[in-house]
C-alpha cells in the first residue's frame, strides 16, 4: 500500500512541476495572466485616436510588455508606452517601436 502512495505522490509532484514556469517558460496561470494583460494593453492603444493598433504589436511575458512595430512619431511611441504602463499588472514595458 505504501508503494502505491509513493507512486501517486511522485506522479502528483511531476504533474505540479510540469505546470510550473521557469525563467524561459510560463506556467499556465502566468500565460493566462499575460494574455489578459496583452488584451488590455491592445484595447488601451486601440482606444487612443492618435495611435494605430495595426502598426503596434503587443506581447507579454511574465508581466513584461513588449511593444514593437512602427509609429509615425516619437510622441506616438511615448504615448503607447505610457498607455501600456498604466494597465494594472504590467511590471515593465520594453519599447521596440520604430519611428518611420
C-alpha positions in Angstrom: 0.0 0.0 0.0 2.8 2.4 0.8 4.3 1.8 -2.7 1.1 3.0 -4.3 1.0 6.1 -2.1 4.6 6.8 -3.1 3.9 6.4 -6.8 0.8 8.6 -6.6 2.8 11.2 -4.6 5.5 11.1 -7.2 3.0 11.4 -10.1 1.3 14.4 -8.4 4.6 16.1 -7.9 5.6 15.6 -11.5 2.2 17.0 -12.6 2.6 20.1 -10.5 6.2 20.6 -11.6 5.0 20.3 -15.2 2.7 23.3 -14.8 5.3 25.5 -13.1 7.1 28.2 -15.1 10.8 28.7 -15.3 13.0 31.6 -16.4 12.2 30.9 -20.1 8.8 29.5 -19.9 5.5 30.4 -18.3 3.2 28.4 -16.1 -0.4 28.0 -17.2 -1.5 30.8 -14.8 1.2 33.2 -16.0 0.2 32.5 -19.6 -3.4 33.4 -18.9 -2.4 36.5 -16.9 -0.2 37.6 -19.7 -2.9 37.0 -22.3 -5.2 39.3 -20.2 -2.5 42.0 -20.0 -1.9 41.8 -23.7 -5.6 42.3 -24.4 -5.9 45.2 -22.0 -2.9 47.0 -23.5 -4.2 46.4 -27.0 -7.6 47.8 -26.0 -5.9 50.8 -24.4 -3.9 51.5 -27.6 -7.0 51.0 -29.8 -9.0 53.4 -27.7 -6.4 56.2 -28.3 -7.3 58.0 -31.6 -3.6 59.1 -32.0 -2.3 55.5 -32.3 -2.8 52.9 -34.9 -3.3 49.5 -33.5 -2.3 47.7 -36.7 1.2 49.2 -36.5 1.9 48.3 -32.9 2.4 44.7 -31.8 2.0 43.8 -28.2 3.4 40.7 -26.5 3.7 39.9 -22.8 5.9 37.6 -20.9 5.7 37.3 -17.1 4.1 40.7 -16.8 6.7 42.5 -19.0 5.0 44.1 -22.1 7.0 44.3 -25.3 5.8 46.9 -27.8 7.1 46.6 -31.4 6.2 47.8 -34.8 6.1 51.2 -36.5 4.7 54.6 -35.3 4.5 57.9 -37.0 6.4 59.9 -34.4 8.4 59.8 -31.2 5.4 61.3 -29.2 3.2 58.4 -30.5 5.8 55.9 -29.3 5.9 57.6 -25.9 2.1 57.6 -25.7 1.9 53.8 -26.5 4.5 53.2 -23.7 2.5 55.4 -21.3 -0.7 53.6 -22.0 0.9 50.2 -21.5 2.4 51.3 -18.2 -1.0 52.4 -16.9 -2.5 48.9 -17.3 -2.8 47.2 -13.9 -0.5 44.2 -13.6 2.1 45.4 -16.1 5.5 45.1 -14.4 7.5 47.0 -17.1 7.4 48.0 -20.7 10.1 47.3 -23.3 9.8 49.8 -26.2 11.0 48.5 -29.5 8.8 50.8 -31.5 10.4 52.3 -34.7 9.5 55.8 -35.8 9.0 55.7 -39.6 
